[in-house]
Amino acid sequence: MPISARENIHILAAVLRSGEEPILSRAQMQRVVKSHRAHQEYLKYHGTLEDSDDDDGPQNEDAWLFEDLAVLTRLYSRLKDKDQLISLIFEVGRNLTIYSPANDEFS
């Protein structure tokens, strides 16, 4: 499906449209395109609001699908970041134990 140069592509849409496994069926691909366009329209509307509290979310089920997928992607990304940070903290803690003054041979 050709994409015009002016169309803003969300990273999620690019990943879902790619030919990587698992490959989406034609109907699933059409749903991704439809949901992406509906979500873009919602984001345009959301950008015109003066107060974000006035926003109840997308009015279109297709836009909701894409919004939910985008939120899920952000949550998984934050979970991965949290796991990496915890791993780094434990690694630094382990290294501090190895190099602590109590383990110094010259004491």
C-alpha positions in Angstrom: 0.0 0.0 0.0 1.7 3.2 -1.1 2.1 5.9 1.5 2.1 9.6 0.5 5.1 11.6 1.6 2.8 13.9 3.7 1.3 11.1 5.7 2.7 10.8 9.2 3.6 7.2 10.0 3.5 6.0 13.6 6.2 3.5 14.5 3.6 1.0 15.5 2.0 1.2 12.0 5.4 0.8 10.4 6.1 -2.3 12.4 2.7 -3.9 11.8 2.9 -3.1 8.0 6.4 -4.7 7.7 6.9 -8.1 6.1 8.5 -9.5 9.3 7.0 -12.5 11.0 4.3 -13.0 11.9 2.8 -11.7 8.7 -0.6 -10.2 8.9 -3.5 -11.3 6.7 -4.9 -9.0 4.1 -7.9 -8.2 6.4 -5.6 -7.6 9.3 -3.5 -5.3 7.2 -6.5 -3.3 6.1 -7.6 -3.0 9.8 -4.2 -1.6 10.7 -4.4 1.0 7.9 -7.9 1.9 8.8 -7.1 2.1 12.5 -4.0 4.2 11.8 -5.9 6.7 9.8 -8.7 6.9 12.3 -6.1 7.4 15.1 -4.4 10.2 13.1 -7.8 12.0 12.8 -8.3 11.6 16.5 -4.8 13.0 17.2 -5.7 16.1 15.0 -8.9 16.6 17.0 -7.0 16.1 20.3 -4.5 18.8 19.2 -7.3 21.3 18.8 -8.6 21.0 22.3 -7.7 23.7 24.7 -8.1 21.5 27.8 -7.1 17.8 27.6 -9.8 17.1 30.3 -12.4 17.6 27.6 -11.1 14.6 25.7 -12.9 11.3 26.3 -10.7 9.4 23.9 -11.4 8.5 20.3 -15.0 8.2 19.1 -14.2 5.5 16.6 -13.5 1.9 17.5 -10.7 1.6 15.0 -9.0 4.6 16.5 -9.4 3.0 20.0 -7.6 -0.1 18.7 -4.6 1.9 17.6 -4.7 4.0 20.8 -4.7 0.8 22.9 -1.9 -0.8 20.9 0.2 2.4 21.3 -0.4 2.4 25.1 0.5 -1.3 25.3 3.7 -0.6 23.4 4.7 2.2 25.8 3.9 0.0 28.8 6.1 -2.8 27.5 8.9 -0.4 26.7 8.7 1.0 30.3 8.7 -2.5 31.7 11.8 -3.4 29.7 13.5 -0.2 30.9 12.6 -1.0 34.5 14.0 -4.5 34.2 17.3 -3.2 32.7 17.6 -0.6 35.5 17.1 -3.2 38.2 19.7 -5.4 36.5 22.1 -2.5 36.4 21.6 -1.7 40.1 22.3 -5.3 41.1 25.4 -5.4 38.9 26.7 -2.2 40.4 25.9 -3.5 43.9 27.7 -6.7 43.2 30.8 -4.8 42.0 30.7 -2.5 45.1 30.8 -5.7 47.3 33.8 -7.0 45.4 35.7 -3.8 45.8 34.7 -2.9 49.4 37.4 -2.0 51.9 36.5 -5.1 53.9 37.8 -7.2 51.0 41.0 -5.1 50.5 44.1 -7.4 50.7 46.3 -4.5 51.8 44.3 -3.7 55.0 
